[in-house]
Amino acid sequence: MTLAELLVGLSLATDLGLGQPSEHMLRAAAIAMRLGERLGLTDDDLATLYDVSILTYVGCPVYGNEAASVFGDDIEFRAAAVEVDLSRRGGSMFMMRRAGHGTSTFNRVRQTARLMATNGRAVVEQMAAHCAAAGELADRIGLEPSVRAGIEQSYARWDGQGVPQGLAAEDLTLAARIAHVAEACEVFLRTYDADATLDMVKARTGTHFDPTVAAAVAPAADELFAGLGDHTYDHILAADPMGRPALTEEGLDDVLAAIGDFCDMRCPCFAGHSRATAELADGAAEALQIPPEGRRLLRRVAHVHDIGRSGVPGTIWNKPGPLTTSERERMQLHAYYAERIFSRPEPLRRIGLLAGAHHERIDGSGYHRGTGGPMLSLPVRVLGAADAYHAMLQPLSLIHISEPTRQ
């Protein structure tokens, strides 16, 4: 298994957190690579662009509780925000309208007043935290410093009105500048059409977008946007300029552990959960004399079993009391999402199948399939027990989500 295959899986989790359809970031990466070739990037620059364009907004789903506290459903907020130029007056009005969304009138007024009084400082701080978390992940999984720099500039703008504040023009990495244009193009092309996409690029040229990069979009736009929905997953993997070798067994262990720690940043109550679950599951596997290969697989799955949480709003993860039926349905999807994120290639599919079963219960009362009894393998039962045990040691918000029978 290569690092590129894991990056692609991680991009599918980003899609969920952005409220976008599956392979959104992969289609954006395809556009970015085509733009890079049009702009005459060197092989090294294309290699950096490849990783940056796949992971540009990987930090968005983390700290979901903070975004939820200001805007309500953080995934719904991000899904709507991708069509807005957030630095302009329209962006300010958009955030004011979304403040306290889905909460009481009093809280909506309070959140709006706070945004106005602080000039949106809380939002800027959230963006900075997202960038820092993404940069740390890039370091831990062994990406180049140039990739970390590009990912940390996810919210930067050509005109210097983004985050980090004051970073402008050619101080932004070229990979970030291209990735910003490509991601917005993917959204507008899929939501509207090529004409609307070109109008958006023109409107944001010189503000959000680098004029040189933006100018490369319009010529032969039909070629730039052709075939984006056809076998994107396979095409992106084949387009990796680095031709990376397969990860070592130890390297794969380290990358999955890093991804698990990163996913636990979704909400403060999750801190350390994946790592602790992996330790518990590994100890149980040793006591049960599970063979070394099965024990290693179980430990890997435990690290990433909750990667699907990025597809569930922070308002649900943070809710202190019982969930409604609708909320519980959305929460339970996180197990299914984990299975889908790691559905390809075959080595990851083995991880995905086990991860998707971590909330199944021996009496059939679990989710997402409701499987029980002898149909649950020993590794699934160990993982479920380790996950539930650690959850019951945590704050109530994690307990009532991890163990549905408590409501």
N, C-alpha and C positions, 0 to 999 in steps of 0.2 A: 504494500500500500504506500502511495506517495503522499507527501505533504499537500500537494495540489488537490488531491481527492478529499482530504480533510478540510481544506479551505473552502472547497465547493460545498461541502456539507454545512459548514459554518455559515455560508452565505444564505442557505435556505432558512436557517434560524433567524438571520437578519431580516429576510423577507417577512417572516411572521411578525417580528417586532415593529416593522414599518407599516404593517397593514396592507402589504402588497401581495399580488399573486406569486405563486411559486416560480422560481427562476428569474424573478425581476432583476436581482443583482447580477445574475449571469448574463442576461440580455444586455444590461448596461455595460458589463465588462466586454462583451463582444463589440459593442459600438465604440467603446474606449480604445480597444486594440486596433480597430479599423482607423480611428482618428489618429492614433499614434503612428501608424504606417503612413498615412497621408502627410503627416507633419515631419516625416523623415527621422523618427527617433532611432537612436542606436540600439543595438541588441541589449545592452545593459539597461538602457532607459525603458525599453519595452518589457524587460523582465520585472523591473520595479512597477511599471504601470499595471502589469498583469495582476500582481498581488494587491496593489492599492485599489484597483477598480473592483475587485471581488469583495474586498473587506472595507470599502470606504465608510460605510455606516454601521459597521459591526458593533460599535459602542452604543448605538441608539437604544437598544432594549434594556441596558443596565440602568440601575437606579430608577426603575419604573415607578417606584412609590413616590419619588419626588415630583416627577412629571404629573402623576395622577393627582397629587395633592393640589396642584395648581389648575390643571385642565380636565380633570375627570378621567375618562377612559383614555389612557396614554396612547394606545394603539390607534384608536379612532382619530385622535388629534394628529398623530404623525401621518396617517393616511390622507388626511385633508391638507396637511401643511405642505406636502410635496408639490402642490400646484401653486403655492403662494411664494412671492418674493418677500421673504420675511424681514428684510431690512428696510423696506419702503413703508409708506403710510398704510398701504393695504395690509402689510404684515402686522403692523401694530393693531389695526382694527380687527384683524383675524384673531389675534391672541386675546384681545379684550372680549370679543364675542364668545371665545371658548373658555374663558376663565370660570372655574367652578362648575363646568358643564356637568349636568346630571345630578347636581346637589341642590340644596335649599336656596331660596332667593337670597337669604341673608349671607350665605357663604359665597354666592356668586358676586354679590356686591362687594364683600370683603376682599375676595381675590382680585377683582377688577381694580379696586382702590389700591391694593398693594402693588399691583403691576404698574399702575400710574405713578405712585409715590416713589417707587424705586427705579423707574424707567426700565423695568424688566430685568433687574439685576439677577433675580433668582433664576430666570431662564438662561441667562448667560453663564451663571455658575454651573447649572446643570450641563450645559453644552461642554464646558471646560472639563467637567468630571468625566463625561462620556469619552472625550478625546484622550484624557490621561489613562483611563482604563483600557481603551483600545490599544494605546501605545505599549502599555505593560504586557498585554497579551501578545503583541507582535514580538516583543523581546523574548518572552518565555517560549514561544513556539519556534524560535530560531530564524525569524525573518530579518532581512537586512535593515540597517539603520535608516536607509533611504525609504524603505517601506513604512517603518514606524513614523517617520516625519510626514509622509503623505497621509497616513491614516489619522494622525493627530490634527491635520488641517481639514478635517471633514466639514467643519462649519466655517472655514475661512472664506473670504471673498476677495475678488480682484480689487474692489474699491476700499478695502480695509475696514469695512463695517461688520465683519463677522467675528468669529472666535478662532484663535486668539486675537484680541482687539489690537488694531494697528498693523497687523500683518497684511501686507498688500502687494499687488502687482507681482513682479518676478521674484519677490521674497517667498511667495508660495511655490512649493515644488511643482514641477511640470506635471507630474503624475496626478497630483491633486486637482490641478486646473482642468486637466482632460477628464478626469473621473466625474467632476461636478457637472460638466456639460453633458456627458454621456448618460448619467443617471437621470437627469431631468428630461433628456430626449426620450428615454425609454418610457417614462411615465406619460408624457404628452402624446407620443406616437401610439401607445396602446389605448389611451383614454380617448383621444380625439383622432387626429390624422397628421399626415406629413406637413400640410400647410400650417396647421396650428402649432406644430413643433417648431417649424422655422420662424414663425412669428414670435414664439416664446424666446428662442435663442436671440433673435434680433433685439427684443425688448430688454433682455438681461445683459447684452454685450456692453462691456465697460463698467458694469456695476457688479453683478455676481460673477460674470464670465470674463475670462481673458479674451480680448478681441481677436488675437491671432488664432486661438483654438476655435472660437465661435465662427470665424470666417471659413474654417475648413469643413463646416457642416453642410452649407447650402450647395456647393458644387457637387453634382451627381448624388444628390441626397437619396435618390431611390436605390443606388448601389450601397450607400452607407447603411441603410435600414433594411436591406433585403434579407429575407430568410431568417429573421431573428427568432421565430417561434419553432424552427425546425431543428430538433436534436441539439438544443443549446448545450445541455449538460456534456454530451460527448464532444462537441466542437470546442468548448472551452478547455476541457482537459487536454485535447489534442493540440491546443494553441499555446500551451505552456512553453515559453521561450527557453526556459532553463533546462528542460528535460531532466528533472530531478530524479535521482535514484530512489528506490523503495526505502522507506524508513526502517531502521533497525528495530528489533523488538523493544529495546530500551527506549529508543527515540519515540516510538508510537506510544508507549506508556506515558512518557513525559508530556507529549502533546495533548493527550486525552485528559491528563490530570490538570493541565493548564486551562483547557476548555471548560472543565467542570468547575474549577475555582472561579473562572470568569462568569459562567452562567449563574453562580450563586450570588453574584452582585445584583441580580434582578430585584431583590428585596432584602433589607437588613436581616429579617428573620431567617433567611436562608444561609447566612454566612457560615461557611465551613461544613455545610450539610453533605455535599457530595463527597468531600474528602473523608469525613467521618463515616459515612455510609460505606465507602470503599474499604476502610480499615476494619469495620465490623464484619463486612461480608467476607473479607480475606481471612480474618481470624476464624470465622465459622467454617469456611471452606477447608481450612487446615484441620480443624477439629473433626470434620466429617470425612477427612481423607479423600477429598476431591482431587483427582489427578492434577499435576502442575499446569498442564495446558488449560484445563477447565477452570482452574483457580485463577489463572492470569486473565482469561476472558471475563470472568465474573468481576474481577477488580476493575478492569477497563470499563465494563458496562456501568458499574457503580459510580464511576467518576462522571459519566455523562448522562446518567439516566434521566435527569431533569432538564435536559437541553430544550425540551419543548415548552418550558415555562415562558419563554419569550413570546409565545403566541397567545398568552392570556393576560388581560389588562391588570395593571397594578392595583386598580380599585378592588379587584377580586382578591388578589394575594394579600392585600392590606386590611381587608374587612375584618373587624374584630369579632363580629357576631356571626350567627348562622347564615349560610348562603341561601339565596332563593333557588328555586328549581332551575331557572334559566342560568344563574351564575354557576351553579354546580355543573350543569352541562358544559359550559365553556371551560371551567376549571379541569374537568375530566379529559378534555381534548389534549391536554399537555402530554399524556402518555402516548396517544396516537401520533402526535406531532414528532415525538422523539423517534418513533419507529420510521416515520416517513423521511425525516432528515437524514437518517442513516440507512436508507434503503438501497444504496449503491455505493461502491461495488460490493462484491460478495463478502469480503472480510468485514466491511462496515455493516452489511446487512445482518450478519450474525449478532453484532452489537445492537443494532436497531431492534431486532426481534425480541431480544431479552429486555432491552430498555423499555420497550412498549408494554411489557407485561409486569412492570414493577408494582402496579397497584392491583393485580389480580389476587384473589383470596381463595383459600382452600375450599370454602363453602360456596363459591361462585358469586359472592356479593360484590366483588371488585369490578374494576374497569381497566381497559376500555372494551374488552370482549366479554367479560363476565365468565371467563373460563374457571374451572375449579377442579378439585379432586385429583385423580391420577393424571389428568391432562397437563398439570403444572409440573414442570421438571424440577429437580432438586435445585439447580442454580436459580431458577425463578423464585422458588420459595425462600431461599436464603436471601436473595436480594430484597424481596418484599418485607421480610422480617427485619433486616438491617435498616432499611429505609424507615419503616414504621417505628422501630425502637428508637432511633435517633430523633425522629420527629416528636415523639412523646416526651423527650427531654427538653424540647424547645418551647418558645412562647406559644400561646394559644393559637395565634394566627396560622402557624405551621401545623399544629396538631390537628385542627379541624379540617384542614385541607388534605392532609396525608391520610387521615383515617375517617372515611365517610360515615362509618357506622356510629360515629359519636354524635351525629345530629338526628 
